[in-house]
Amino acid sequence: MAADTEADMQIKAVTFDVGGTLIEPWPSVGHVYAEVAARHGVQSFSAEELNTRFKTAWRARQSFAYSRDEWAQLVEEVFRGANPCPPGKDFFPELYEQFARPEAWRIFDDVLPTLDALASRDIKLAVISNWDERLRGLLKSFGLDRYFEAVVVSCEVGFAKPSRAIFEHAALKLALPASEILHVGDNLDMDVEGARAAGLQALQILRTAHNGPSDGFHSLEELPARIKTLQFGN
C-alpha cells in the first residue's frame, strides 16, 4: 500500500493547452471569418478558401505575441486581395469580439468527462495557453474555469510556449515541482517539447491522425489510464 501511495504522488497536476486540445473554432476559422465578412459586404472567399488562407498566413508568422494588433495584421493578410479592400479594418473589431463568444467555439466531447475524472482523483488542474485577454471570459462562458486552480495565459505573463518561462510560471502557481506536473497539448513543438524542456512531463493529444508521433493519444478520455501508466511504469 505504501508503494502505491508513493507512486500516486508522482503526478500531482495536469496542465492543458486550450486551442486544439480543449476547444476548437466552430464550424471552423474560415466559417466564422466568412460569416462576419459577409455582414460587411465582403464575399470574395468561401469558408474553405479562408481556412486555407488562414493556415498559410499563420504558418508564415515567425513569432506571435497574441495581441489585438497582431490579430488585426493576420486578418489583413487573410483577406488580402478581397473586394472591397482592405476589409479587415472595417470588420476586424466585430471579428475579434466574435471569437470571444462561445458560439464561435465548441468543446471537444472528451473534455468534460476527463476533467471530472481527474478532479475526482484530487489531481490539480490548470491551463497553460498561448492566448490573449479573451481566454478567461471564454473559459467562464463554457463553465470550464471552475476546474482550474490556475490559468496561465501568454499575454499576461509575457512569454509564450514553448518558452520555459510560461511552464515555470505555472509550476509556481501550482506550488509543485515541474517533474510532478503533466502537460497535455496538441502541438509537438509548443506543448510536448516546450514542457519537457522546462522539466514537466508531457503527452500529445492527436486530434487528427497525422499530426504527431506514434506515442500520442487520440482521446482525452485515455488520459487517466495514461497517467496510471506513467505513475506505475507499466
N, C-alpha and C positions, 0 to 999 in steps of 0.2 A: 504493500500500500504506500509506503514511504517513497519508493522509487517512482510509482505512478504520479504521486503528488509533485515530486521534483520535476518530472517530465512535463506535467501540465503547466509548469511555470515558465517554460521556455518561450512561449509566445503569449504575451500578455495583452497585446493590442494589435489591431488590424487597421491600417490606413488605406483609403480608397482614392484613386483618381475619380473624376466625375464624368466628363465628356467621353463617351465611348465605353465607359465602364458601368456607370450607374444610370445615365440618361443619354439620349441621343436626339438630335433635331428631328422634328416630325411634321410632315412626312419625310422631309429632307431639307437641307440648307437651301437647295435650289427652289423647292416648292415655296418656302417662306419668302425668299427673295422675289420670286415671280409674283406672288400674291400681293406683296406690298408695292412692288414696282407698277403692277397693273393699275392699282388705285391712283397712280400718278401719271397714267397715260403712257407708261413705258412697257411695251410688249415685244421688244426686239428679240428676246431669247426665251426659249422654252425652259421649263424647270430642269430638264435633263441637261440642256446646254449650260445652264447656270451652275449646276453641280460640277460639271467638268471644268468650267472656268474658275470656280471657287477652288477646286483641288489644285489646279495649275498655279493660281495666284498664291495659295497657301504654301505650296512646296517651294516656291521661288523665294520665300522670305528666309533670310539668313538668321534673323532673330525676331522676336515679337514680345513686346512689353505688356500686351493686353491692356492697352489704354484706349480710351474712346477715339483719340486722334488716329491711332494705328488701325483701328477697325474701320474708320472712315476712309483711310487710304486704301485699305484692302477692298472695300466695296467699290471704290472708284476704279480699281484695277479690274474687278469682276465685270463691271458694266461698261468698260471702255469700248467705244465704238457703237454704243446704243444710240438710238434716236428717240427723243431729243438727247443731247449730250452737253455737259456731263450730268447724268441723272442723280448721282449719289448725293450731291448737295441738297437736292430737292426733297428726297425721301429718306436720307440716312437717319435723321432723328427718329422717325417712325419705325424704321427697320431695327434700329438699336433697341428701342423700347419693346418691340415685338419679341425679341429674344430674351427679354426679362420676364416674359409671361409664360406660365406653364403650358399654355396652348401650343406653343412652338416646340415643345419637347415631349418626350414620353419616357417613362421609367421602364427599364427592361423588366420583363416578367419575373426574373430570378432574384431581383434586388431585395424586395421586402421580406420574402421567406428567409433569405440568407441573413439579413440584418437581424431579424427576430431570433434566428437560431444562434447566432454569435452572441447577441445580447443576453440570451438565456444562460450562456456559459460564463457570464461575467468577464467577457473579453472587452476591453476598452475599444471603442470605435472612433475613427477620426477621418477627416478628409485632407488630402494634400492635392491642390489643384492649381494649374495654370489658368487663371480666370481673371475677371475684372470685378468691379463693385456690384454687379448684378447677381453674383452667385448666392450670397447669403439669403436674399429675398426669394430666389428661385427655390433653394432648398426648403425654406419655410413654407412656400406655396405648396410644395409636394408633401409636406409633413415629414421630410427626411431629417430636418435639423435636430429633431428630438433624439435621434440615435447617436449623435456625435458629441463626444466630450470636447473635441477641438476641431475647428475648421480653419485650415491654413491656406490662404489664398495668395498667389504670387504678387498681385497688385498691392497687397497690404504689407507683405514682408520685404518686398523689393528684390526678390530672387525668384526665378522660375526654374522648374525642373528642366534639365537634370542637375542643376546646381546642388551641391551638398548642403548648402545653407538652408534651403527650404525644408529638407528632410530633418536636419539637425534642429531646426526651429520646432518642428512637430514633436520630436522626441522630448524637447524641453517642456512643451505644453503638456505632454502626456506624463512627464516625470518618470520616464523609463529609459533604460539603456537602449541604444539603437538595435542591438542584437536581439532584443525581446519584442521587436516590432516587425510585423509582416506587412509589406506594401503590395497592393494589388492594382494593376492598371493594364490598359490595352496597348500601350506603346513600349516597345522593347528598349529603345534608347532612353526615353524620358523617364519611364517608370521603373523598369527592371534594372537596367544598368545604372541609372541615377541613384536608385535606392541602395543597391548593393555597394556602390562606391562610398555611400555615406554610412555603411555598416549595418543597414537594415537587411532583413530577408525580403525576398520579392518573388512574386508569381505574375505571370501574364495571362490575362483573360483574352481568349481569341474569339472575338465576335464574328469573324469570318474565318474561313478555313485556311487562308493563305498568309496571314499577317503576323506569323510568329514562329518560334521554334517548336519542336515536337513535344517539349515538356510543358507547353502551355495547356490551359484547360478551357472548355467551351461554355460552361455554365457556372455562375457563382454558387449555385446550389451544391457544387462539388467541393466548395471551399472548406466546410467543416471537416470533411474527410481528408482533404489535403493538409490541413493544419495538424490533424492527428498523425498523419504520416511524417510530417516534419518533426513533430514532437517526439515520437517514439522511434523514428528512423526505420520504419518498415512499412 
